């Protein structure tokens, strides 16, 4: 606000002086009357109370700002809905577009802010339904609830009629008996209870809908580990965990030194990777390019399926031990050089050469002029791109469509005109909602409905080597004589 004085709690530079002025005397100067230690303790308690009050003020201020943020989301959605309609009208009637305006707006915001599309979509749902969620929006604007809680309520009540959703919102957002906010645990329990009470008959329909959205995904964490998430029915989850626990306890009883947690993890992992809980032979013929699982010592005799395939890109310098640059599990993340060498030298590993340009790190193209993409062309494009060439998309190229940048037949089926695009990115471009053009340096320049431009490039397979990783330390002294 022009000309208005910014409150101290919104001015970062003034915070130390505010702290010193309001708390300093209480913390460091005991009262001359009474016991100094008691007075100092009281001063600290008062200072702590002031600190909590300041945090409450800031949280309320943040909520009010987030309310304005939702208004901005709603404004952008209204504008781009009109743009979307204009683009669809230009395509003519009867043509189904597998991309929604919500998806386009979510992508637009995600690209501009760096937020995940999933989080943006949750916010858009709340932002574009102000009448349905008027109580949520009012509480957020008043600073009496947080955006995270408002989103949780909106998501949980999505299948309820407007009146029932309003009743749930009122009950869930009610303060505790003492007038303060309820705890996070109480909030979750209250929300679950109120939704079930509001529509117990609809619970079965929601369960069926939830079953239809079952999925599996994973992410790599620190220290060469990862987290696998399976979304399925409750009884299957319980059954899997019970079986894994029973197997783990049976192995512990035989003297296996691993902990129960380790055994449960190994049992589930080995069973998924090799089709057997011991990670051993499956009884089926394994293709030569498939890496067998690693034996972990669980119970034998489990009939199985072919082992899983794990790809890892290891630069020659890392394989030779002259570099400690991290290595990539394409589409998933990075592991240390030592971990990569361990994976590539494991029994059953199969090596495949990936030729790259030393200067750019890009995979070298194969020469072919086939009418349709041959297997060699498909492999070449996917190796070159690595991931989807859509802006902000990291879907592995192996799970993408190969799109003609210039549509066929005007555009030839050549390596230069083919690019890996995740199905949604592909549809967004084909429908004319986003436009893309090929640059001279191999980049793809994308223009969104808002007129923003984003450029994506082929995969740099030597990226880690350019990050300045220190070379590996020699395992022997420089003046040692052979054998080393």
C-alpha positions in Angstrom: 0.0 0.0 0.0 1.6 3.2 -1.2 2.3 5.7 1.6 1.2 3.3 4.3 3.6 2.1 7.0 4.3 -1.6 6.8 3.5 -3.5 10.0 6.6 -4.7 11.9 5.7 -8.3 11.4 5.7 -7.9 7.6 9.0 -6.1 7.5 12.0 -8.5 7.6 14.6 -5.7 8.1 12.8 -4.3 11.2 12.3 -7.6 12.9 15.6 -7.6 14.9 14.9 -4.1 16.2 11.3 -5.1 17.1 12.7 -8.1 18.9 15.2 -6.1 20.9 12.7 -3.3 21.8 9.8 -5.6 22.8 11.6 -8.6 24.4 15.2 -7.5 25.2 14.4 -5.8 28.5 12.3 -8.8 29.7 14.9 -11.4 28.8 18.0 -9.6 30.2 16.8 -7.3 32.9 15.3 -9.0 36.0 13.1 -6.9 38.2 14.8 -5.1 41.0 12.0 -6.5 43.3 11.9 -10.1 44.3 14.1 -13.0 43.3 16.1 -12.3 40.1 15.8 -15.8 38.8 12.1 -15.9 39.2 11.6 -12.6 37.5 13.9 -13.6 34.7 11.9 -16.8 34.2 8.7 -14.8 34.1 10.3 -12.5 31.6 11.2 -15.4 29.4 7.7 -16.8 29.6 6.3 -13.4 28.6 8.7 -13.2 25.7 7.8 -16.7 24.5 4.1 -15.7 24.7 4.9 -12.6 22.6 6.7 -14.9 20.1 3.7 -17.2 19.8 1.4 -14.2 19.3 3.7 -13.0 16.5 3.6 -16.4 14.9 -0.2 -16.4 15.1 -0.3 -12.9 13.5 1.9 -14.0 10.7 -0.1 -17.2 10.1 -3.3 -15.2 9.9 -1.6 -12.7 7.5 -0.5 -15.6 5.4 -4.0 -17.0 5.2 -5.4 -13.6 4.1 -2.7 -13.4 1.4 -3.6 -17.0 0.3 -7.2 -15.9 0.0 -6.1 -13.2 -2.4 -4.0 -15.9 -4.2 -7.1 -18.0 -4.8 -8.9 -14.9 -6.2 -6.0 -14.5 -8.7 -6.3 -18.2 -9.6 -10.0 -17.7 -10.3 -9.3 -14.6 -12.4 -6.8 -16.5 -14.5 -9.1 -19.4 -14.9 -11.9 -17.1 -16.1 -9.6 -15.5 -18.7 -8.2 -18.7 -20.0 -11.6 -20.4 -20.1 -12.5 -17.8 -22.8 -9.2 -18.4 -24.6 -9.9 -22.2 -24.5 -13.3 -21.6 -25.9 -11.9 -19.5 -28.8 -9.4 -22.2 -29.7 -12.0 -24.9 -29.6 -14.4 -22.9 -31.7 -11.6 -22.5 -34.3 -11.3 -26.2 -34.5 -14.9 -26.8 -35.5 -17.6 -28.9 -33.9 -17.5 -32.6 -33.3 -13.8 -32.8 -32.5 -13.1 -34.3 -29.0 -10.3 -32.6 -27.2 -8.8 -34.8 -24.5 -7.5 -31.8 -22.5 -9.6 -29.7 -20.1 -9.3 -26.0 -19.4 -8.4 -26.9 -15.8 -5.4 -28.9 -17.0 -4.3 -26.1 -19.2 -4.6 -23.5 -16.4 -2.8 -25.8 -14.0 0.0 -26.3 -16.4 0.3 -22.5 -17.0 0.5 -21.7 -13.3 2.9 -24.6 -12.6 5.3 -23.4 -15.3 5.2 -19.8 -14.0 5.6 -20.6 -10.3 7.5 -24.0 -10.1 4.6 -25.5 -8.1 3.5 -29.1 -8.9 0.5 -29.5 -11.2 -1.2 -31.6 -8.6 -1.0 -28.9 -5.9 -2.1 -26.2 -8.4 -5.1 -28.3 -9.5 -6.2 -28.6 -5.8 -6.1 -24.9 -5.5 -7.9 -24.3 -8.7 -10.8 -26.5 -7.5 -11.3 -24.3 -4.5 -10.6 -21.1 -6.4 -13.2 -21.8 -9.1 -16.1 -22.7 -6.8 -16.5 -19.6 -4.5 -20.3 -20.1 -4.0 -20.0 -23.7 -3.0 -17.1 -23.0 -0.6 -18.2 -19.6 0.6 -17.6 -20.5 4.3 -14.1 -21.9 3.5 -13.2 -18.8 1.5 -14.6 -16.5 4.2 -12.6 -18.2 7.0 -9.5 -18.1 4.9 -9.9 -14.4 4.1 -10.4 -13.7 7.8 -7.2 -15.6 8.7 -9.1 -18.1 10.8 -8.0 -21.2 8.9 -5.1 -22.2 6.6 -5.0 -22.9 2.9 -3.9 -26.5 3.6 -7.0 -27.1 5.8 -9.3 -25.4 3.3 -8.0 -27.6 0.5 -8.4 -30.7 2.6 -12.0 -29.9 3.4 -12.8 -29.0 -0.3 -11.2 -32.3 -1.4 -13.0 -34.4 1.2 -16.4 -32.9 0.3 -16.0 -32.9 -3.4 -18.6 -35.7 -3.9 -21.2 -34.2 -1.5 -24.1 -32.0 -2.5 -23.6 -28.3 -1.8 -25.8 -28.2 1.3 -24.1 -31.2 2.8 -20.7 -29.8 2.0 -21.6 -26.6 3.8 -22.7 -28.5 6.9 -19.4 -30.4 6.9 -17.4 -27.2 6.5 -19.2 -25.5 9.4 -18.7 -28.5 11.7 -15.1 -29.1 10.8 -14.0 -25.4 11.0 -15.6 -24.9 14.4 -13.0 -23.9 17.1 -12.1 -26.1 20.0 -14.0 -25.8 23.3 -11.5 -23.2 24.6 -12.0 -21.1 21.5 -8.6 -22.0 19.9 -7.8 -24.0 16.8 -8.2 -27.7 16.9 -5.0 -29.9 16.5 -4.1 -31.4 13.1 -5.0 -34.9 14.4 -8.4 -33.7 15.7 -9.1 -31.8 12.4 -8.4 -35.0 10.3 -10.6 -37.2 12.6 -13.4 -34.6 12.6 -13.3 -34.2 8.9 -13.5 -38.0 8.3 -16.4 -38.4 10.8 -18.4 -35.5 9.4 -18.1 -36.6 5.8 -19.2 -40.1 6.6 -22.1 -38.8 8.7 -23.2 -36.4 5.9 -23.4 -39.1 3.2 -23.1 -42.6 4.5 -24.8 -44.0 1.5 -22.4 -42.3 -0.8 -19.5 -43.9 0.9 -19.8 -47.0 -1.2 -19.9 -45.0 -4.4 -16.8 -43.0 -3.3 -15.0 -46.3 -2.4 -15.8 -47.6 -5.9 -14.4 -44.3 -7.4 -11.3 -44.5 -5.2 -10.7 -48.1 -6.4 -10.8 -46.9 -9.9 -7.9 -44.5 -9.1 -5.6 -47.1 -7.7 -2.0 -46.6 -8.8 1.6 -47.2 -8.0 4.5 -44.7 -8.0 7.9 -44.2 -6.4 10.5 -41.6 -5.7 14.2 -41.7 -4.9 15.3 -40.3 -1.5 18.7 -39.6 0.0 21.6 -42.1 0.4 20.6 -44.3 -2.5 17.2 -45.2 -1.2 13.7 -44.8 -2.4 10.0 -44.9 -1.4 7.5 -47.1 -3.3 3.8 -46.2 -2.9 1.0 -48.6 -3.8 -2.5 -47.3 -3.7 -5.1 -50.2 -3.6 -8.0 -51.5 -1.5 -7.6 -51.6 2.3 -7.9 -55.3 2.5 -5.1 -55.9 -0.1 -2.8 -53.5 1.8 -3.5 -55.4 5.0 -3.1 -58.7 3.3 0.3 -57.7 1.8 1.6 -56.3 5.1 0.4 -59.3 7.1 2.0 -61.8 4.7 5.3 -59.8 4.7 5.2 -59.6 8.4 4.6 -63.4 8.8 7.5 -64.2 6.4 9.8 -61.7 8.2 9.0 -63.3 11.6 9.5 -66.8 10.3 13.0 -65.8 8.9 13.9 -64.1 12.2 13.0 -67.3 14.0 15.6 -69.2 11.9 18.3 -66.7 12.9 18.3 -64.3 10.0 20.3 -61.2 11.3 18.1 -58.7 9.5 15.6 -56.6 11.4 11.8 -57.2 10.9 11.6 -53.9 9.0 14.4 -55.0 6.7 12.9 -58.4 6.1 9.5 -57.0 5.3 11.0 -54.6 2.8 13.2 -57.3 1.2 10.3 -59.8 1.0 8.0 -57.3 -0.8 10.8 -56.0 -3.0 12.2 -59.4 -4.1 8.7 -60.6 -4.8 7.9 -57.7 -7.1 11.3 -57.6 -8.8 11.7 -61.3 -9.6 8.3 -62.8 -9.0 9.8 -64.7 -6.1 10.4 -63.6 -2.5 14.0 -65.0 -2.7 14.8 -63.0 -5.9 16.0 -66.2 -7.5 15.2 -68.1 -10.7 11.6 -67.7 -11.8 11.1 -70.9 -13.7 10.3 -68.8 -16.8 12.8 -67.8 -19.5 14.3 -64.4 -18.8 15.1 -62.2 -21.7 18.8 -61.5 -22.1 18.4 -57.7 -21.6 16.6 -58.2 -18.2 18.6 -57.9 -15.0 17.7 -60.6 -12.4 16.8 -59.7 -8.9 19.3 -59.8 -6.0 18.9 -62.7 -3.6 18.0 -61.6 -0.1 17.4 -65.0 1.6 13.6 -65.2 1.9 11.6 -68.4 1.5 12.3 -70.3 -1.7 9.9 -72.0 -4.1 7.7 -69.1 -5.0 6.5 -69.4 -8.7 7.3 -66.2 -10.4 7.5 -63.9 -13.4 10.4 -62.5 -15.4 12.7 -60.2 -13.4 12.4 -56.5 -13.5 14.5 -54.2 -15.7 16.5 -51.3 -14.1 18.2 -48.8 -16.3 21.1 -46.7 -15.1 23.3 -44.3 -17.1 26.9 -44.5 -16.1 29.5 -42.2 -17.9 32.7 -44.0 -18.8 34.7 -41.9 -16.5 32.6 -43.0 -13.6 32.7 -46.7 -14.7 36.5 -46.4 -14.9 36.7 -44.9 -11.5 38.2 -41.6 -12.6 35.1 -39.5 -11.7 32.8 -39.5 -8.7 29.9 -37.7 -10.6 26.4 -38.9 -9.6 24.6 -41.2 -12.1 21.0 -41.2 -13.2 18.3 -43.7 -13.0 16.3 -42.2 -15.9 13.0 -40.8 -14.9 13.6 -41.4 -11.2 16.6 -39.6 -9.9 20.3 -39.9 -9.0 22.6 -42.2 -7.1 26.2 -41.9 -6.1 29.0 -43.1 -8.4 29.9 -45.9 -6.0 26.3 -47.0 -5.9 26.2 -46.9 -9.8 29.3 -49.0 -10.0 27.8 -51.5 -7.6 24.6 -51.8 -9.8 26.5 -52.1 -13.1 28.8 -54.9 -11.7 26.0 -56.9 -10.1 25.6 -60.5 -11.4 23.4 -60.5 -14.4 23.9 -56.9 -15.4 23.8 -56.2 -19.1 25.7 -53.2 -20.6 24.4 -51.2 -23.6 26.5 -48.5 -25.2 24.9 -45.0 -25.4 27.0 -42.8 -27.8 26.9 -39.1 -26.9 28.4 -35.9 -28.2 31.2 -34.9 -25.9 30.5 -31.2 -26.2 26.7 -31.2 -25.7 26.1 -34.5 -23.9 23.3 -35.3 -26.3 22.8 -38.8 -27.6 23.9 -39.1 -31.2 21.3 -39.6 -33.9 21.0 -42.7 -36.1 20.6 -42.2 -39.8 17.3 -43.5 -41.3 14.7 -42.1 -43.6 11.9 -44.7 -43.0 8.3 -43.8 -43.7 7.3 -44.7 -40.1 9.6 -44.7 -37.1 11.6 -47.9 -37.0 12.7 -49.5 -33.8 16.1 -47.9 -34.3 14.5 -44.5 -34.8 12.3 -44.9 -31.7 15.4 -45.9 -29.6 17.3 -42.9 -31.0 14.6 -40.3 -30.3 14.1 -41.6 -26.8 17.8 -41.7 -26.1 18.2 -38.1 -27.4 15.3 -36.7 -25.5 15.5 -38.7 -22.3 12.3 -37.3 -21.0 9.2 -35.6 -22.4 10.0 -32.5 -24.4 7.0 -30.7 -23.0 7.7 -27.7 -20.7 8.2 -28.7 -17.1 7.5 -32.4 -17.8 9.8 -35.1 -16.5 8.0 -38.2 -17.7 10.6 -40.7 -19.1 10.8 -40.8 -22.9 10.1 -44.5 -22.8 6.5 -43.7 -21.7 5.9 -40.9 -24.2 4.4 -40.7 -27.7 6.7 -39.8 -30.6 5.2 -36.7 -32.1 5.8 -35.2 -35.5 6.7 -31.6 -34.7 5.5 -30.6 -38.1 2.4 -32.7 -38.6 2.6 -35.5 -41.2 2.4 -35.5 -44.2 3.7 -31.9 -44.4 6.4 -32.9 -41.9 8.6 -35.9 -42.6 9.1 -38.9 -40.4 12.7 -38.1 -39.5 14.7 -37.9 -36.3 14.8 -34.1 -36.5 11.0 -33.9 -36.7 10.2 -36.5 -34.0 10.1 -35.7 -30.3 9.1 -37.6 -27.2 5.9 -36.1 -25.7 3.9 -37.3 -22.8 0.3 -37.9 -23.9 -1.1 -34.8 -22.1 1.6 -32.6 -23.5 1.1 -34.1 -26.9 -2.7 -33.5 -26.8 -2.2 -29.9 -25.6 0.0 -29.2 -28.6 -2.2 -31.1 -31.1 -5.3 -29.3 -29.9 -3.6 -25.9 -30.5 -3.8 -24.8 -26.8 0.0 -24.6 -26.6 2.2 -24.1 -29.7 5.7 -25.4 -30.2 8.4 -24.8 -32.8 11.9 -26.3 -33.3 14.9 -24.1 -32.8 18.1 -24.3 -34.7 20.0 -25.5 -31.6 17.6 -28.5 -31.1 15.5 -26.8 -28.5 11.7 -26.8 -28.6 10.1 -23.4 -27.9 6.7 -23.7 -26.4 4.2 -20.8 -26.2 1.3 -21.0 -23.8 -2.1 -19.4 -23.9 -0.8 -16.6 -21.7 1.9 -15.9 -24.2 4.7 -17.2 -22.0 7.5 -19.0 -23.7 9.5 -22.0 -22.4 12.2 -23.9 -24.1 13.2 -27.5 -23.6 16.3 -29.3 -24.9 17.5 -32.8 -25.6 18.8 -34.7 -22.6 22.4 -33.9 -21.6 23.7 -37.3 -20.5 26.9 -35.8 -19.3 25.2 -33.3 -17.0 26.6 -34.7 -13.8 30.1 -34.6 -15.2 29.7 -30.8 -15.8 28.7 -30.2 -12.2 32.3 -30.2 -11.1 32.4 -33.5 -9.2 35.8 -34.2 -7.8 37.8 -37.0 -9.5 38.0 -40.3 -7.7 40.9 -40.6 -5.3 43.5 -43.2 -6.4 43.4 -46.5 -4.4 47.2 -46.7 -4.3 50.1 -44.2 -3.9 51.2 -42.5 -7.2 54.7 -44.1 -7.0 53.5 -47.7 -6.5 54.9 -50.1 -9.0 52.7 -52.8 -10.7 50.7 -54.7 -9.7 48.6 -51.9 -8.2 
